[in-house]
Amino acid sequence: MTILRSQMNPHFIFNSLNSIQKYILKNDSFAASQYLTKFSKLIRLILDHSNQNYILLSSEVELLKLYIEIEALRFDNQFEYELNLDKALNDETIQIPSMIIQPYIENAIWHGLLHKETKGKLTLDVVRFDENNIKVLVTDDGVGRQKAQELKSKQVLKKKSYGLQITEDRISILNRTQSSKTTLKIHDLKDENGNPLGTQVELIIPIQTINE
């Protein structure tokens, strides 16, 4: 958990502060204020959760929403987003492992949507899977994994996905200590002619209720 946070936070903080500076230099005080408000709320949530292995689903969804909004602002709304939370879920009593979902959202934005020549879309769906698990779908209509890998191989400086690897290692550790397992599937979305339509990450995540 410490390694995962040490990879994400300084990276994200540095980029966010640069974006706030950009709005200040452009004399766009409204955008700078809007960005800074969201950024401060997100940092507060990250600090609040920094020593917790499990957090309320409502807090995790709020954190993810703020993260997506900040990235959308930073990239001049190059993509739109949609968050769907199953009404059958009581997000104030359900707890899930923290920091499981965010790396997949980051990957969808950076390696899928930002390579598109047209405006993209990111969708986060959180639904009840069964009594003990939720299903999380992170779907993007980006360039797809194959194209993203081709573009990455051409870059002189390659950004290694530490967050993804550490998250997958953490899932493996959780699965050795829990009776109900976290599962991960990645689907390459294609049209009827086999052309890429994006990527969908499917996570089945065990839940705890707050009284446990």
VENUR-V652903 format. One record per residue. N is the residue number from 1. RES is the residue in three letters. D_FIRST is the distance of its C-alpha to the first C-alpha in Angstrom with 1 decimal. Layout:
# VENUR-V652903
n=N res=RES d_first=D_FIRST
n=N res=RES d_first=D_FIRST
This chain:
# VENUR-V652903
n=1 res=MET d_first=0.0
n=2 res=THR d_first=3.8
n=3 res=ILE d_first=5.5
n=4 res=LEU d_first=5.1
n=5 res=ARG d_first=6.3
n=6 res=SER d_first=8.6
n=7 res=GLN d_first=10.1
n=8 res=MET d_first=10.8
n=9 res=ASN d_first=11.9
n=10 res=PRO d_first=14.6
n=11 res=HIS d_first=15.9
n=12 res=PHE d_first=16.3
n=13 res=ILE d_first=17.7
n=14 res=PHE d_first=20.2
n=15 res=ASN d_first=21.5
n=16 res=SER d_first=21.9
n=17 res=LEU d_first=23.8
n=18 res=ASN d_first=26.0
n=19 res=SER d_first=26.8
n=20 res=ILE d_first=27.8
n=21 res=GLN d_first=29.9
n=22 res=LYS d_first=31.6
n=23 res=TYR d_first=32.7
n=24 res=ILE d_first=34.1
n=25 res=LEU d_first=36.0
n=26 res=LYS d_first=37.4
n=27 res=ASN d_first=38.5
n=28 res=ASP d_first=36.8
n=29 res=SER d_first=35.9
n=30 res=PHE d_first=35.3
n=31 res=ALA d_first=32.6
n=32 res=ALA d_first=31.0
n=33 res=SER d_first=31.0
n=34 res=GLN d_first=29.6
n=35 res=TYR d_first=26.8
n=36 res=LEU d_first=26.0
n=37 res=THR d_first=26.1
n=38 res=LYS d_first=23.5
n=39 res=PHE d_first=21.3
n=40 res=SER d_first=21.4
n=41 res=LYS d_first=20.7
n=42 res=LEU d_first=17.6
n=43 res=ILE d_first=16.3
n=44 res=ARG d_first=17.3
n=45 res=LEU d_first=15.4
n=46 res=ILE d_first=12.1
n=47 res=LEU d_first=12.9
n=48 res=ASP d_first=14.0
n=49 res=HIS d_first=10.9
n=50 res=SER d_first=8.6
n=51 res=ASN d_first=8.8
n=52 res=GLN d_first=9.4
n=53 res=ASN d_first=8.2
n=54 res=TYR d_first=11.5
n=55 res=ILE d_first=13.5
n=56 res=LEU d_first=17.0
n=57 res=LEU d_first=18.0
n=58 res=SER d_first=20.1
n=59 res=SER d_first=17.4
n=60 res=GLU d_first=15.3
n=61 res=VAL d_first=18.6
n=62 res=GLU d_first=19.6
n=63 res=LEU d_first=16.5
n=64 res=LEU d_first=17.1
n=65 res=LYS d_first=20.8
n=66 res=LEU d_first=20.4
n=67 res=TYR d_first=18.3
n=68 res=ILE d_first=21.0
n=69 res=GLU d_first=23.8
n=70 res=ILE d_first=22.7
n=71 res=GLU d_first=22.5
n=72 res=ALA d_first=25.9
n=73 res=LEU d_first=27.4
n=74 res=ARG d_first=26.2
n=75 res=PHE d_first=27.8
n=76 res=ASP d_first=31.0
n=77 res=ASN d_first=30.5
n=78 res=GLN d_first=30.6
n=79 res=PHE d_first=29.2
n=80 res=GLU d_first=29.5
n=81 res=TYR d_first=27.2
n=82 res=GLU d_first=27.5
n=83 res=LEU d_first=25.3
n=84 res=ASN d_first=26.7
n=85 res=LEU d_first=25.5
n=86 res=ASP d_first=27.5
n=87 res=LYS d_first=29.8
n=88 res=ALA d_first=29.6
n=89 res=LEU d_first=26.1
n=90 res=ASN d_first=25.8
n=91 res=ASP d_first=22.7
n=92 res=GLU d_first=23.2
n=93 res=THR d_first=22.9
n=94 res=ILE d_first=20.5
n=95 res=GLN d_first=16.8
n=96 res=ILE d_first=14.3
n=97 res=PRO d_first=10.6
n=98 res=SER d_first=9.0
n=99 res=MET d_first=8.1
n=100 res=ILE d_first=10.0
n=101 res=ILE d_first=13.2
n=102 res=GLN d_first=13.0
n=103 res=PRO d_first=12.6
n=104 res=TYR d_first=15.7
n=105 res=ILE d_first=17.5
n=106 res=GLU d_first=16.9
n=107 res=ASN d_first=18.2
n=108 res=ALA d_first=21.2
n=109 res=ILE d_first=22.2
n=110 res=TRP d_first=21.9
n=111 res=HIS d_first=23.3
n=112 res=GLY d_first=25.4
n=113 res=LEU d_first=26.9
n=114 res=LEU d_first=27.3
n=115 res=HIS d_first=29.5
n=116 res=LYS d_first=31.9
n=117 res=GLU d_first=35.3
n=118 res=THR d_first=35.6
n=119 res=LYS d_first=33.5
n=120 res=GLY d_first=30.8
n=121 res=LYS d_first=29.1
n=122 res=LEU d_first=25.7
n=123 res=THR d_first=25.6
n=124 res=LEU d_first=22.8
n=125 res=ASP d_first=24.1
n=126 res=VAL d_first=22.6
n=127 res=VAL d_first=25.0
n=128 res=ARG d_first=25.5
n=129 res=PHE d_first=25.6
n=130 res=ASP d_first=26.9
n=131 res=GLU d_first=26.8
n=132 res=ASN d_first=23.3
n=133 res=ASN d_first=21.6
n=134 res=ILE d_first=21.3
n=135 res=LYS d_first=21.9
n=136 res=VAL d_first=20.3
n=137 res=LEU d_first=22.2
n=138 res=VAL d_first=21.4
n=139 res=THR d_first=24.7
n=140 res=ASP d_first=26.1
n=141 res=ASP d_first=29.6
n=142 res=GLY d_first=28.7
n=143 res=VAL d_first=30.2
n=144 res=GLY d_first=28.4
n=145 res=ARG d_first=26.3
n=146 res=GLN d_first=29.3
n=147 res=LYS d_first=30.5
n=148 res=ALA d_first=27.1
n=149 res=GLN d_first=26.8
n=150 res=GLU d_first=30.4
n=151 res=LEU d_first=29.8
n=152 res=LYS d_first=26.7
n=153 res=SER d_first=28.7
n=154 res=LYS d_first=31.4
n=155 res=GLN d_first=29.2
n=156 res=VAL d_first=29.7
n=157 res=LEU d_first=26.1
n=158 res=LYS d_first=23.6
n=159 res=LYS d_first=20.2
n=160 res=LYS d_first=17.9
n=161 res=SER d_first=15.4
n=162 res=TYR d_first=12.2
n=163 res=GLY d_first=10.2
n=164 res=LEU d_first=12.3
n=165 res=GLN d_first=12.1
n=166 res=ILE d_first=8.3
n=167 res=THR d_first=8.6
n=168 res=GLU d_first=11.6
n=169 res=ASP d_first=10.3
n=170 res=ARG d_first=7.8
n=171 res=ILE d_first=11.1
n=172 res=SER d_first=12.9
n=173 res=ILE d_first=11.2
n=174 res=LEU d_first=11.6
n=175 res=ASN d_first=15.1
n=176 res=ARG d_first=16.0
n=177 res=THR d_first=15.5
n=178 res=GLN d_first=17.0
n=179 res=SER d_first=20.6
n=180 res=SER d_first=20.1
n=181 res=LYS d_first=18.3
n=182 res=THR d_first=16.3
n=183 res=THR d_first=18.4
n=184 res=LEU d_first=18.4
n=185 res=LYS d_first=21.7
n=186 res=ILE d_first=22.7
n=187 res=HIS d_first=26.3
n=188 res=ASP d_first=28.4
n=189 res=LEU d_first=30.8
n=190 res=LYS d_first=34.4
n=191 res=ASP d_first=37.8
n=192 res=GLU d_first=40.9
n=193 res=ASN d_first=41.6
n=194 res=GLY d_first=38.2
n=195 res=ASN d_first=37.2
n=196 res=PRO d_first=33.5
n=197 res=LEU d_first=32.8
n=198 res=GLY d_first=29.0
n=199 res=THR d_first=25.9
n=200 res=GLN d_first=24.4
n=201 res=VAL d_first=21.0
n=202 res=GLU d_first=21.2
n=203 res=LEU d_first=18.4
n=204 res=ILE d_first=19.5
n=205 res=ILE d_first=16.9
n=206 res=PRO d_first=17.8
n=207 res=ILE d_first=18.4
n=208 res=GLN d_first=19.0
n=209 res=THR d_first=21.7
n=210 res=ILE d_first=21.4
n=211 res=ASN d_first=24.1
n=212 res=GLU d_first=22.1
